[in-house]
Amino acid sequence: MISLLFAMSKNRVIGKDNDLPWHLPNDLKFFKELTTSQTVIMGRKTFLSMNGALPNRENVVVTRDTSFEAPNCKVMHSIDEIKSLTDAEPNKEWFVIGGEEIFQQVLPFTDRIYMTYIDHEFEGDTFFPKLKEAEWKTTKKTKGIRDERNRYDYYFMQYDRIKDQ
């Protein structure tokens, strides 16, 4: 199962200058809980923004640059390679964590979306593509706790692809 995992603002922003334009510790905690001991798949820019592989996870970096090396990561060079990897273990959950280009390419064969929806607009240069609502069903929605460390209203959302009947 391929799952997308990201945070997005009200105006669809997912990043700015290769970073997050907000600070939500509870979202980072949610991300860590979901991905620890799992496989995360990301584009080269996302990998570089994190200053290295995420600990306690199998890290896969996708890049067209055939000379790119990422310590402690598996490097792949196409979405077809990712598709072959995930098809080989269809009962495993694979977490695609960004960025915009990878999300656009993987979305057509994604099964689940975990989104932290931040009810605030931010300036950004990276956006999540618009979903075709008829293809997705909201299966969970939990309001996050707003406090002095998490200064915005936000929701943990889960969407599952509506399977053909």
VENQUI-V521226 format. One record per residue. N is the residue number from 1. RES is the residue in one small letter. PSI is psi in radians with two decimals (999 if undefined). OMEGA is omega in radians with two decimals (NA if undefined). NEAR is the number of other C-alpha atoms within 12 Angstrom. Layout:
n->N res->RES psi->PSI omega->OMEGA near->NEAR
n->N res->RES psi->PSI omega->OMEGA near->NEAR
This chain:
n->1 res->m psi->2.28 omega->3.10 near->25
n->2 res->i psi->2.19 omega->3.13 near->36
n->3 res->s psi->2.41 omega->3.01 near->37
n->4 res->l psi->2.47 omega->-3.13 near->44
n->5 res->l psi->2.08 omega->-3.07 near->43
n->6 res->f psi->2.93 omega->2.98 near->43
n->7 res->a psi->2.50 omega->-3.09 near->44
n->8 res->m psi->2.44 omega->3.10 near->41
n->9 res->s psi->3.01 omega->3.13 near->32
n->10 res->k psi->-0.58 omega->3.14 near->24
n->11 res->n psi->0.47 omega->2.99 near->22
n->12 res->r psi->0.16 omega->3.13 near->28
n->13 res->v psi->2.35 omega->3.02 near->33
n->14 res->i psi->-0.15 omega->3.13 near->38
n->15 res->g psi->2.84 omega->3.05 near->31
n->16 res->k psi->2.23 omega->3.12 near->23
n->17 res->d psi->0.73 omega->3.10 near->18
n->18 res->n psi->0.63 omega->3.13 near->24
n->19 res->d psi->3.03 omega->3.04 near->24
n->20 res->l psi->2.34 omega->-3.14 near->30
n->21 res->p psi->0.21 omega->3.13 near->23
n->22 res->w psi->2.93 omega->3.05 near->31
n->23 res->h psi->1.95 omega->3.11 near->23
n->24 res->l psi->1.61 omega->-3.13 near->30
n->25 res->p psi->-0.62 omega->-3.13 near->23
n->26 res->n psi->-0.53 omega->3.07 near->28
n->27 res->d psi->-0.73 omega->3.11 near->35
n->28 res->l psi->-0.66 omega->3.09 near->23
n->29 res->k psi->-0.77 omega->3.10 near->17
n->30 res->f psi->-0.80 omega->3.12 near->23
n->31 res->f psi->-0.83 omega->-3.12 near->28
n->32 res->k psi->-0.74 omega->3.14 near->23
n->33 res->e psi->-0.70 omega->-3.11 near->15
n->34 res->l psi->-0.62 omega->-2.95 near->26
n->35 res->t psi->-0.25 omega->-3.14 near->29
n->36 res->t psi->2.32 omega->-3.10 near->21
n->37 res->s psi->0.27 omega->3.12 near->19
n->38 res->q psi->-3.11 omega->3.06 near->25
n->39 res->t psi->2.27 omega->3.07 near->35
n->40 res->v psi->2.41 omega->-3.13 near->40
n->41 res->i psi->2.30 omega->-3.09 near->45
n->42 res->m psi->2.79 omega->3.01 near->45
n->43 res->g psi->2.94 omega->-3.11 near->39
n->44 res->r psi->-0.78 omega->-3.11 near->36
n->45 res->k psi->-0.71 omega->3.10 near->30
n->46 res->t psi->-0.78 omega->3.11 near->37
n->47 res->f psi->-0.84 omega->-3.11 near->33
n->48 res->l psi->-0.55 omega->3.14 near->24
n->49 res->s psi->-0.37 omega->-3.10 near->20
n->50 res->m psi->-0.06 omega->3.13 near->22
n->51 res->n psi->0.65 omega->3.06 near->16
n->52 res->g psi->3.03 omega->-3.11 near->21
n->53 res->a psi->2.55 omega->3.06 near->27
n->54 res->l psi->2.32 omega->-3.13 near->30
n->55 res->p psi->2.68 omega->3.07 near->19
n->56 res->n psi->0.55 omega->3.09 near->17
n->57 res->r psi->2.71 omega->2.93 near->24
n->58 res->e psi->2.16 omega->-3.10 near->24
n->59 res->n psi->2.26 omega->3.07 near->34
n->60 res->v psi->2.22 omega->3.13 near->38
n->61 res->v psi->2.30 omega->3.12 near->42
n->62 res->v psi->2.21 omega->3.12 near->40
n->63 res->t psi->2.58 omega->3.05 near->30
n->64 res->r psi->-0.26 omega->-3.12 near->20
n->65 res->d psi->1.84 omega->-3.06 near->16
n->66 res->t psi->-0.21 omega->3.11 near->14
n->67 res->s psi->0.02 omega->-3.10 near->11
n->68 res->f psi->2.33 omega->3.08 near->20
n->69 res->e psi->2.43 omega->3.14 near->22
n->70 res->a psi->1.87 omega->-3.14 near->28
n->71 res->p psi->2.41 omega->3.11 near->18
n->72 res->n psi->0.45 omega->3.13 near->18
n->73 res->c psi->2.71 omega->2.95 near->26
n->74 res->k psi->2.29 omega->-3.13 near->27
n->75 res->v psi->2.27 omega->3.09 near->31
n->76 res->m psi->2.78 omega->-2.98 near->28
n->77 res->h psi->0.13 omega->3.11 near->24
n->78 res->s psi->2.79 omega->3.06 near->25
n->79 res->i psi->-0.55 omega->3.08 near->30
n->80 res->d psi->-0.67 omega->3.08 near->18
n->81 res->e psi->-0.71 omega->3.10 near->21
n->82 res->i psi->-0.77 omega->-3.14 near->33
n->83 res->k psi->-0.77 omega->3.11 near->26
n->84 res->s psi->-0.72 omega->3.13 near->14
n->85 res->l psi->-0.85 omega->-3.08 near->24
n->86 res->t psi->-0.58 omega->3.09 near->28
n->87 res->d psi->-0.51 omega->-3.13 near->19
n->88 res->a psi->-0.43 omega->3.11 near->15
n->89 res->e psi->1.26 omega->-3.03 near->15
n->90 res->p psi->-0.32 omega->-3.14 near->17
n->91 res->n psi->-0.08 omega->3.11 near->13
n->92 res->k psi->2.54 omega->3.06 near->18
n->93 res->e psi->2.17 omega->-3.14 near->28
n->94 res->w psi->2.23 omega->-3.08 near->39
n->95 res->f psi->1.97 omega->3.05 near->39
n->96 res->v psi->2.14 omega->-2.97 near->47
n->97 res->i psi->0.17 omega->3.05 near->44
n->98 res->g psi->2.96 omega->0.09 near->42
n->99 res->g psi->-2.63 omega->-3.00 near->42
n->100 res->e psi->-0.85 omega->-3.08 near->34
n->101 res->e psi->-0.74 omega->3.11 near->26
n->102 res->i psi->-0.76 omega->3.11 near->37
n->103 res->f psi->-0.80 omega->-3.14 near->34
n->104 res->q psi->-0.71 omega->-3.08 near->23
n->105 res->q psi->-0.56 omega->-3.07 near->24
n->106 res->v psi->-0.40 omega->-3.06 near->36
n->107 res->l psi->-0.70 omega->-3.11 near->32
n->108 res->p psi->-0.41 omega->3.12 near->22
n->109 res->f psi->0.43 omega->3.07 near->29
n->110 res->t psi->2.47 omega->3.14 near->34
n->111 res->d psi->-0.58 omega->-3.03 near->30
n->112 res->r psi->2.64 omega->3.07 near->32
n->113 res->i psi->2.22 omega->2.97 near->41
n->114 res->y psi->2.00 omega->-3.10 near->37
n->115 res->m psi->2.29 omega->2.91 near->40
n->116 res->t psi->1.93 omega->-3.12 near->39
n->117 res->y psi->2.09 omega->-3.13 near->34
n->118 res->i psi->2.06 omega->-3.05 near->35
n->119 res->d psi->1.07 omega->-3.13 near->23
n->120 res->h psi->2.60 omega->3.09 near->22
n->121 res->e psi->2.43 omega->3.12 near->21
n->122 res->f psi->2.68 omega->2.97 near->24
n->123 res->e psi->2.49 omega->3.13 near->21
n->124 res->g psi->2.99 omega->3.10 near->23
n->125 res->d psi->0.07 omega->3.13 near->19
n->126 res->t psi->2.30 omega->-3.00 near->31
n->127 res->f psi->2.66 omega->3.04 near->31
n->128 res->f psi->2.40 omega->-3.14 near->33
n->129 res->p psi->2.67 omega->3.12 near->24
n->130 res->k psi->2.32 omega->3.12 near->18
n->131 res->l psi->2.58 omega->2.97 near->19
n->132 res->k psi->1.84 omega->-3.00 near->13
n->133 res->e psi->-0.54 omega->-3.12 near->13
n->134 res->a psi->-0.28 omega->-3.11 near->14
n->135 res->e psi->-0.14 omega->-3.00 near->21
n->136 res->w psi->2.55 omega->3.09 near->25
n->137 res->k psi->2.31 omega->3.05 near->21
n->138 res->t psi->2.11 omega->-3.12 near->20
n->139 res->t psi->-0.28 omega->3.05 near->17
n->140 res->k psi->2.52 omega->3.03 near->18
n->141 res->k psi->2.02 omega->-3.11 near->18
n->142 res->t psi->2.19 omega->3.12 near->18
n->143 res->k psi->2.27 omega->3.09 near->20
n->144 res->g psi->2.78 omega->-3.12 near->26
n->145 res->i psi->2.16 omega->3.08 near->19
n->146 res->r psi->2.24 omega->3.14 near->19
n->147 res->d psi->-2.92 omega->-3.09 near->14
n->148 res->e psi->-0.40 omega->3.12 near->12
n->149 res->r psi->-0.42 omega->3.14 near->16
n->150 res->n psi->1.53 omega->-2.86 near->20
n->151 res->r psi->0.09 omega->-3.12 near->19
n->152 res->y psi->2.71 omega->2.96 near->27
n->153 res->d psi->2.37 omega->-3.13 near->26
n->154 res->y psi->2.79 omega->-3.09 near->31
n->155 res->y psi->2.41 omega->2.99 near->30
n->156 res->f psi->2.03 omega->-3.06 near->32
n->157 res->m psi->2.53 omega->2.98 near->29
n->158 res->q psi->2.28 omega->3.08 near->26
n->159 res->y psi->2.41 omega->3.06 near->28
n->160 res->d psi->2.45 omega->3.13 near->27
n->161 res->r psi->2.37 omega->3.07 near->28
n->162 res->i psi->2.05 omega->-3.11 near->19
n->163 res->k psi->2.59 omega->3.07 near->13
n->164 res->d psi->2.41 omega->-3.11 near->7
n->165 res->q psi->999 omega->NA near->4
